[in-house]
Every structure is written in C-alpha cells, then in structure tokens.
Amino acid sequence: MEEASMKANQFSAKKLTRRVLIGTLLAFSSITVACGSDTRVSTECTQVVSEAPQKIISLSATHTEILFAVGAGEQVIAVDSMSNYPSESAGVLTDLAAYEPSVESITAYEPDLVVIGDDFVGLAEQLTAVGIKSWVCSAPTTLDEAYAQIEDLGAAVGHSDEAIALATSMKSEIDAIIAQAPALDEPISFYHELDDMNYSVTSNTFIGSIYAALGLQNIADATQGDTDYPQLSAEFIVSQNPDMIFLSDTKCCGVTAASVAARPGWEVLSAVQGGGIVELDDDVASRWGPRLVEFVQVLSDGVNAYLKTLS
C-alpha cells in the first residue's frame, strides 16, 4: 500500500513538472510574439568563464547529460531535480529547481560555475551580483545549433576536444538516419503529444524541425495561434486525422497507445486503426544532448514500421 502511494506521488510530481514546463514555454513564446513579428529567440550561449571550473552546478537536464558525456562529470557537484540521466548524476542529484531557482540555495554549494538552460527569471544576473559565474544557453531551434551548443559547453568546462568529438559523431549518425529515410509517395501527417491535455509543437520548434527533416507533416502547423506550443482540441485532432501519433507523455502522464485508442472519438483516427502510434521516452524526446541520436532513430523506426503496415 505504501509503495503504491509512493508511486502515485511520483507520478503526480512528474505530471506537475510537465505542466510547469509547458506553462513556462507558453509564457515565453507569448512574450516573444508580443515583441513583434521580427523577434527571434537567440540561441547563442552567453558565459562568464575564464578558466575550467571545478565546482559546477547544472540546472538543465539536457546540459547535465552533455557535461557527463564530454567527461566533465567529476567537476559537477550538484544537478537540478529533473536531471535524471546518466546514472552517474544520481550521486549529485538535489532538489534545486530549474524553473524556480533560488539564489540562496545555489550559493550554499559555493559553485564556481552554474549551467543554466532558458533563463526566464534573470538568474545569471542575480548570480553575477553575488560573484558566481554562469553559462547560459536556451533551447536550439535546429540540429546545427544543438551541435554548436555541445561544443560551446564543452569548451566552457575545459573539455573542448571531447565535445567536438561528441558533436561530430552525433551529426554523422543523425545525418545517416535522415539520409536513409524512405522517399514518401504521399506525406505522412502526425501529431506530437507533449502531455495529456493535447499540447503539441509546431515545426518552428527544435522537436518539430526533426520531424520535418524526416519528411513528416505536422498537423499543429495548421493552427493560427500565437505560440509554437499550441493546445489542440480533440475535435481539431480528429478532424486532421493524423497518420501517426507520437507520445512524449508516457512517463509524466502515463499515456499509452491503448489509452489513446480509448479516447472518445479517437478510435476512427488513421493512426489508431493503422497502428501508427509511437510511445516515446519523455526525457529523450525533450532533450538535445547525447541521446538525440536515439530520439531520431526511434522516430525513423516508427515511420518505417508504419510504412510496412501499408504494404
């Protein structure tokens, strides 16, 4: 009974975290749109680093993965509560919050560098005020930006050669996967589900750009809203009748192919009837670090499996 209760609490926490993340993305997206049609989110990394740091705090799950992948794991003294990979990071896991960071909690660790993803609250400026250096880099919008970000972080922590090697290897593998993608006689439409409230992504996002590289057609692009993370209505999704559905809410929200098929009215969807539902790992599908190759491969495998059902 106690174990079941614990699992339920963990599930609720994951769901709440996903809600906070999507809410933050929506707020930031609305702000950039409000600033004018020519406004673009800069993906260039900013840093205040003069020499290789030895006491790093990572407040970004993606960048935690990168740090360990380039050999900087021994320099990391603390990671935020969402940094659950690789397994070595468990030894420095803390309750530090990436989206609601506390300067006081951070300074208690006496870091010489804090790695930040999207800095929605001006954390870098607050850290500078108390004499702590930071490296800040928001989510990329293209694969090339993701590779460049890996190299940038590697250089900032004294592992430039390893980072370049990692980025080069990832690019080679991903290019090969995309090159091997089958030519489509007709476009395959899809719906990427962020959570069980039908939030999705357009092709303007990093995730969306990967689907586009594989030649897939995003139903979310047909929305006319002011965000690249639209909440789609069930009626809209049914009317668009996607060929495939990719679920990136299997861990946070417990969504499965079976539960999607059981949604009222969804049983008529081509994706449901044709076996075109792909269950993704939430974390792999939302991060642009070393496991990006795995994400692209899973998408490609899903498309190939779907095409086989048509032949």
Contacts in CASP RR format, 6 or more apart in sequence:
PFRMAT RR
TARGET T0000
AUTHOR 0000-0000-0000
METHOD contacts of the structure
MODEL  1
MEEASMKANQFSAKKLTRRVLIGTLLAFSSITVACGSDTRVSTECTQVVS
EAPQKIISLSATHTEILFAVGAGEQVIAVDSMSNYPSESAGVLTDLAAYE
PSVESITAYEPDLVVIGDDFVGLAEQLTAVGIKSWVCSAPTTLDEAYAQI
EDLGAAVGHSDEAIALATSMKSEIDAIIAQAPALDEPISFYHELDDMNYS
VTSNTFIGSIYAALGLQNIADATQGDTDYPQLSAEFIVSQNPDMIFLSDT
KCCGVTAASVAARPGWEVLSAVQGGGIVELDDDVASRWGPRLVEFVQVLS
DGVNAYLKTLS
11 254 0 8 1.000
14 251 0 8 1.000
14 252 0 8 1.000
14 253 0 8 1.000
15 195 0 8 1.000
15 252 0 8 1.000
15 253 0 8 1.000
17 82 0 8 1.000
17 252 0 8 1.000
18 194 0 8 1.000
18 195 0 8 1.000
18 249 0 8 1.000
18 252 0 8 1.000
18 253 0 8 1.000
18 282 0 8 1.000
19 195 0 8 1.000
20 99 0 8 1.000
21 99 0 8 1.000
22 194 0 8 1.000
22 195 0 8 1.000
22 199 0 8 1.000
22 229 0 8 1.000
24 99 0 8 1.000
24 118 0 8 1.000
24 120 0 8 1.000
25 229 0 8 1.000
26 227 0 8 1.000
26 229 0 8 1.000
27 120 0 8 1.000
28 41 0 8 1.000
28 118 0 8 1.000
28 120 0 8 1.000
29 226 0 8 1.000
29 227 0 8 1.000
29 228 0 8 1.000
29 229 0 8 1.000
30 226 0 8 1.000
30 227 0 8 1.000
32 39 0 8 1.000
32 40 0 8 1.000
32 41 0 8 1.000
33 39 0 8 1.000
33 226 0 8 1.000
33 227 0 8 1.000
34 226 0 8 1.000
41 138 0 8 1.000
41 141 0 8 1.000
42 138 0 8 1.000
43 137 0 8 1.000
43 138 0 8 1.000
43 139 0 8 1.000
43 140 0 8 1.000
43 141 0 8 1.000
43 145 0 8 1.000
43 149 0 8 1.000
44 137 0 8 1.000
45 135 0 8 1.000
45 136 0 8 1.000
45 137 0 8 1.000
45 149 0 8 1.000
45 152 0 8 1.000
45 153 0 8 1.000
45 156 0 8 1.000
46 124 0 8 1.000
46 135 0 8 1.000
46 136 0 8 1.000
46 137 0 8 1.000
47 133 0 8 1.000
47 134 0 8 1.000
47 135 0 8 1.000
47 136 0 8 1.000
47 152 0 8 1.000
47 156 0 8 1.000
48 124 0 8 1.000
48 128 0 8 1.000
48 133 0 8 1.000
48 134 0 8 1.000
48 135 0 8 1.000
49 113 0 8 1.000
49 133 0 8 1.000
49 135 0 8 1.000
49 156 0 8 1.000
49 157 0 8 1.000
50 133 0 8 1.000
52 75 0 8 1.000
52 157 0 8 1.000
52 158 0 8 1.000
53 75 0 8 1.000
53 111 0 8 1.000
53 112 0 8 1.000
53 113 0 8 1.000
53 133 0 8 1.000
53 156 0 8 1.000
53 157 0 8 1.000
54 75 0 8 1.000
54 112 0 8 1.000
55 75 0 8 1.000
55 77 0 8 1.000
55 109 0 8 1.000
55 110 0 8 1.000
55 111 0 8 1.000
55 112 0 8 1.000
55 113 0 8 1.000
56 67 0 8 1.000
56 72 0 8 1.000
56 75 0 8 1.000
56 76 0 8 1.000
56 77 0 8 1.000
56 111 0 8 1.000
56 112 0 8 1.000
56 113 0 8 1.000
56 114 0 8 1.000
56 115 0 8 1.000
56 157 0 8 1.000
57 76 0 8 1.000
57 77 0 8 1.000
57 78 0 8 1.000
57 79 0 8 1.000
57 96 0 8 1.000
57 106 0 8 1.000
57 109 0 8 1.000
57 111 0 8 1.000
57 113 0 8 1.000
57 114 0 8 1.000
57 115 0 8 1.000
58 64 0 8 1.000
58 67 0 8 1.000
58 76 0 8 1.000
58 78 0 8 1.000
58 79 0 8 1.000
58 80 0 8 1.000
58 83 0 8 1.000
58 114 0 8 1.000
58 115 0 8 1.000
59 79 0 8 1.000
59 80 0 8 1.000
59 96 0 8 1.000
59 98 0 8 1.000
59 101 0 8 1.000
59 114 0 8 1.000
59 115 0 8 1.000
59 116 0 8 1.000
59 117 0 8 1.000
59 123 0 8 1.000
60 80 0 8 1.000
60 83 0 8 1.000
60 98 0 8 1.000
60 115 0 8 1.000
60 116 0 8 1.000
60 117 0 8 1.000
61 79 0 8 1.000
61 80 0 8 1.000
61 82 0 8 1.000
61 83 0 8 1.000
61 84 0 8 1.000
61 85 0 8 1.000
61 98 0 8 1.000
61 283 0 8 1.000
61 287 0 8 1.000
62 117 0 8 1.000
62 139 0 8 1.000
62 287 0 8 1.000
62 288 0 8 1.000
62 289 0 8 1.000
63 115 0 8 1.000
63 117 0 8 1.000
63 137 0 8 1.000
63 153 0 8 1.000
64 76 0 8 1.000
64 79 0 8 1.000
64 80 0 8 1.000
64 83 0 8 1.000
64 85 0 8 1.000
64 89 0 8 1.000
64 115 0 8 1.000
65 83 0 8 1.000
65 85 0 8 1.000
65 86 0 8 1.000
65 287 0 8 1.000
65 289 0 8 1.000
65 290 0 8 1.000
65 291 0 8 1.000
66 149 0 8 1.000
66 150 0 8 1.000
66 153 0 8 1.000
66 154 0 8 1.000
66 163 0 8 1.000
66 166 0 8 1.000
66 289 0 8 1.000
66 290 0 8 1.000
67 73 0 8 1.000
67 75 0 8 1.000
67 76 0 8 1.000
67 115 0 8 1.000
67 153 0 8 1.000
67 157 0 8 1.000
68 76 0 8 1.000
68 86 0 8 1.000
68 88 0 8 1.000
68 89 0 8 1.000
69 86 0 8 1.000
69 166 0 8 1.000
69 289 0 8 1.000
69 290 0 8 1.000
70 150 0 8 1.000
70 153 0 8 1.000
70 154 0 8 1.000
70 157 0 8 1.000
70 159 0 8 1.000
70 162 0 8 1.000
70 163 0 8 1.000
70 166 0 8 1.000
71 159 0 8 1.000
71 162 0 8 1.000
72 154 0 8 1.000
72 157 0 8 1.000
72 158 0 8 1.000
72 159 0 8 1.000
73 88 0 8 1.000
75 157 0 8 1.000
76 89 0 8 1.000
76 92 0 8 1.000
77 92 0 8 1.000
77 109 0 8 1.000
77 111 0 8 1.000
78 92 0 8 1.000
78 94 0 8 1.000
78 96 0 8 1.000
78 109 0 8 1.000
78 111 0 8 1.000
79 89 0 8 1.000
79 92 0 8 1.000
79 93 0 8 1.000
79 94 0 8 1.000
79 96 0 8 1.000
80 94 0 8 1.000
80 96 0 8 1.000
80 97 0 8 1.000
80 98 0 8 1.000
81 93 0 8 1.000
81 94 0 8 1.000
81 95 0 8 1.000
81 96 0 8 1.000
81 97 0 8 1.000
81 98 0 8 1.000
82 98 0 8 1.000
83 89 0 8 1.000
83 93 0 8 1.000
84 90 0 8 1.000
84 93 0 8 1.000
84 283 0 8 1.000
85 283 0 8 1.000
85 291 0 8 1.000
96 102 0 8 1.000
96 105 0 8 1.000
96 106 0 8 1.000
98 117 0 8 1.000
99 120 0 8 1.000
100 121 0 8 1.000
101 121 0 8 1.000
101 123 0 8 1.000
103 123 0 8 1.000
103 126 0 8 1.000
103 127 0 8 1.000
103 130 0 8 1.000
106 114 0 8 1.000
106 127 0 8 1.000
106 132 0 8 1.000
107 130 0 8 1.000
107 132 0 8 1.000
111 132 0 8 1.000
112 132 0 8 1.000
112 133 0 8 1.000
113 132 0 8 1.000
113 133 0 8 1.000
113 134 0 8 1.000
113 135 0 8 1.000
113 156 0 8 1.000
113 157 0 8 1.000
114 123 0 8 1.000
114 124 0 8 1.000
114 127 0 8 1.000
114 132 0 8 1.000
114 133 0 8 1.000
114 134 0 8 1.000
114 135 0 8 1.000
115 134 0 8 1.000
115 135 0 8 1.000
115 153 0 8 1.000
116 123 0 8 1.000
116 124 0 8 1.000
116 134 0 8 1.000
116 135 0 8 1.000
116 136 0 8 1.000
116 137 0 8 1.000
117 136 0 8 1.000
117 137 0 8 1.000
117 138 0 8 1.000
117 139 0 8 1.000
118 138 0 8 1.000
118 139 0 8 1.000
119 136 0 8 1.000
119 138 0 8 1.000
123 134 0 8 1.000
124 134 0 8 1.000
124 136 0 8 1.000
127 133 0 8 1.000
127 134 0 8 1.000
128 134 0 8 1.000
135 153 0 8 1.000
135 156 0 8 1.000
137 149 0 8 1.000
137 152 0 8 1.000
137 153 0 8 1.000
139 206 0 8 1.000
139 288 0 8 1.000
140 146 0 8 1.000
140 148 0 8 1.000
140 149 0 8 1.000
140 206 0 8 1.000
140 288 0 8 1.000
141 204 0 8 1.000
141 205 0 8 1.000
141 206 0 8 1.000
141 209 0 8 1.000
142 206 0 8 1.000
142 209 0 8 1.000
143 171 0 8 1.000
143 174 0 8 1.000
143 209 0 8 1.000
143 210 0 8 1.000
143 213 0 8 1.000
143 292 0 8 1.000
145 206 0 8 1.000
146 206 0 8 1.000
146 288 0 8 1.000
146 289 0 8 1.000
146 292 0 8 1.000
147 167 0 8 1.000
147 168 0 8 1.000
147 170 0 8 1.000
147 171 0 8 1.000
148 167 0 8 1.000
149 288 0 8 1.000
150 163 0 8 1.000
150 166 0 8 1.000
150 167 0 8 1.000
150 170 0 8 1.000
150 289 0 8 1.000
151 160 0 8 1.000
151 163 0 8 1.000
151 164 0 8 1.000
151 167 0 8 1.000
152 163 0 8 1.000
153 163 0 8 1.000
154 160 0 8 1.000
154 162 0 8 1.000
154 163 0 8 1.000
155 163 0 8 1.000
166 290 0 8 1.000
170 289 0 8 1.000
170 290 0 8 1.000
170 292 0 8 1.000
170 293 0 8 1.000
173 293 0 8 1.000
174 292 0 8 1.000
174 293 0 8 1.000
174 296 0 8 1.000
177 293 0 8 1.000
177 296 0 8 1.000
177 297 0 8 1.000
177 300 0 8 1.000
178 213 0 8 1.000
178 214 0 8 1.000
178 296 0 8 1.000
178 300 0 8 1.000
180 300 0 8 1.000
181 214 0 8 1.000
181 215 0 8 1.000
181 300 0 8 1.000
181 303 0 8 1.000
182 303 0 8 1.000
182 304 0 8 1.000
182 307 0 8 1.000
184 215 0 8 1.000
187 215 0 8 1.000
187 216 0 8 1.000
187 217 0 8 1.000
188 215 0 8 1.000
188 216 0 8 1.000
188 217 0 8 1.000
188 243 0 8 1.000
188 244 0 8 1.000
188 303 0 8 1.000
188 306 0 8 1.000
189 216 0 8 1.000
189 217 0 8 1.000
189 218 0 8 1.000
189 219 0 8 1.000
189 240 0 8 1.000
189 241 0 8 1.000
189 242 0 8 1.000
189 243 0 8 1.000
189 244 0 8 1.000
190 211 0 8 1.000
190 216 0 8 1.000
190 217 0 8 1.000
190 218 0 8 1.000
190 219 0 8 1.000
190 242 0 8 1.000
190 243 0 8 1.000
190 244 0 8 1.000
190 245 0 8 1.000
190 246 0 8 1.000
190 271 0 8 1.000
191 200 0 8 1.000
191 219 0 8 1.000
191 220 0 8 1.000
191 232 0 8 1.000
191 237 0 8 1.000
191 240 0 8 1.000
191 242 0 8 1.000
191 244 0 8 1.000
191 245 0 8 1.000
191 246 0 8 1.000
191 271 0 8 1.000
192 200 0 8 1.000
192 201 0 8 1.000
192 207 0 8 1.000
192 208 0 8 1.000
192 211 0 8 1.000
192 218 0 8 1.000
192 220 0 8 1.000
192 246 0 8 1.000
192 248 0 8 1.000
193 199 0 8 1.000
193 200 0 8 1.000
193 245 0 8 1.000
193 246 0 8 1.000
193 247 0 8 1.000
193 248 0 8 1.000
193 249 0 8 1.000
193 255 0 8 1.000
194 200 0 8 1.000
194 201 0 8 1.000
194 229 0 8 1.000
194 248 0 8 1.000
194 249 0 8 1.000
195 249 0 8 1.000
195 252 0 8 1.000
195 253 0 8 1.000
196 249 0 8 1.000
196 253 0 8 1.000
196 254 0 8 1.000
196 255 0 8 1.000
197 231 0 8 1.000
198 231 0 8 1.000
198 232 0 8 1.000
198 233 0 8 1.000
198 234 0 8 1.000
198 237 0 8 1.000
199 229 0 8 1.000
199 230 0 8 1.000
199 231 0 8 1.000
199 232 0 8 1.000
200 219 0 8 1.000
200 220 0 8 1.000
200 229 0 8 1.000
200 230 0 8 1.000
200 231 0 8 1.000
200 232 0 8 1.000
201 207 0 8 1.000
201 208 0 8 1.000
201 218 0 8 1.000
201 220 0 8 1.000
201 228 0 8 1.000
201 229 0 8 1.000
202 208 0 8 1.000
202 218 0 8 1.000
202 220 0 8 1.000
202 221 0 8 1.000
202 223 0 8 1.000
202 228 0 8 1.000
202 229 0 8 1.000
202 230 0 8 1.000
203 209 0 8 1.000
203 211 0 8 1.000
203 212 0 8 1.000
203 218 0 8 1.000
203 220 0 8 1.000
203 221 0 8 1.000
204 228 0 8 1.000
205 228 0 8 1.000
205 229 0 8 1.000
206 288 0 8 1.000
207 285 0 8 1.000
207 286 0 8 1.000
208 218 0 8 1.000
210 295 0 8 1.000
210 296 0 8 1.000
210 299 0 8 1.000
211 218 0 8 1.000
211 246 0 8 1.000
211 299 0 8 1.000
212 218 0 8 1.000
214 296 0 8 1.000
214 299 0 8 1.000
214 300 0 8 1.000
214 303 0 8 1.000
216 244 0 8 1.000
216 303 0 8 1.000
219 232 0 8 1.000
219 236 0 8 1.000
219 237 0 8 1.000
219 240 0 8 1.000
219 242 0 8 1.000
220 230 0 8 1.000
220 232 0 8 1.000
222 240 0 8 1.000
223 230 0 8 1.000
223 232 0 8 1.000
223 236 0 8 1.000
234 263 0 8 1.000
234 264 0 8 1.000
234 265 0 8 1.000
234 266 0 8 1.000
237 266 0 8 1.000
237 269 0 8 1.000
238 265 0 8 1.000
238 266 0 8 1.000
238 268 0 8 1.000
238 269 0 8 1.000
241 268 0 8 1.000
241 269 0 8 1.000
241 270 0 8 1.000
242 269 0 8 1.000
242 270 0 8 1.000
242 271 0 8 1.000
243 270 0 8 1.000
243 271 0 8 1.000
243 276 0 8 1.000
243 306 0 8 1.000
244 271 0 8 1.000
244 276 0 8 1.000
244 277 0 8 1.000
244 278 0 8 1.000
244 302 0 8 1.000
244 303 0 8 1.000
244 306 0 8 1.000
245 260 0 8 1.000
245 269 0 8 1.000
245 271 0 8 1.000
245 272 0 8 1.000
245 276 0 8 1.000
245 277 0 8 1.000
245 278 0 8 1.000
246 277 0 8 1.000
246 278 0 8 1.000
246 280 0 8 1.000
246 285 0 8 1.000
246 299 0 8 1.000
247 255 0 8 1.000
247 256 0 8 1.000
247 257 0 8 1.000
247 260 0 8 1.000
247 277 0 8 1.000
247 278 0 8 1.000
247 279 0 8 1.000
247 280 0 8 1.000
248 280 0 8 1.000
248 281 0 8 1.000
248 282 0 8 1.000
248 285 0 8 1.000
248 286 0 8 1.000
249 255 0 8 1.000
249 282 0 8 1.000
250 256 0 8 1.000
250 279 0 8 1.000
250 280 0 8 1.000
250 281 0 8 1.000
250 282 0 8 1.000
251 281 0 8 1.000
251 282 0 8 1.000
251 283 0 8 1.000
252 282 0 8 1.000
256 279 0 8 1.000
257 275 0 8 1.000
257 277 0 8 1.000
257 279 0 8 1.000
260 266 0 8 1.000
260 272 0 8 1.000
260 277 0 8 1.000
261 267 0 8 1.000
261 272 0 8 1.000
261 277 0 8 1.000
266 272 0 8 1.000
267 273 0 8 1.000
270 276 0 8 1.000
271 277 0 8 1.000
274 306 0 8 1.000
274 309 0 8 1.000
275 306 0 8 1.000
275 309 0 8 1.000
276 302 0 8 1.000
276 305 0 8 1.000
276 306 0 8 1.000
276 309 0 8 1.000
278 298 0 8 1.000
278 299 0 8 1.000
278 302 0 8 1.000
280 295 0 8 1.000
280 298 0 8 1.000
281 298 0 8 1.000
283 291 0 8 1.000
284 291 0 8 1.000
284 294 0 8 1.000
284 295 0 8 1.000
284 298 0 8 1.000
285 295 0 8 1.000
END
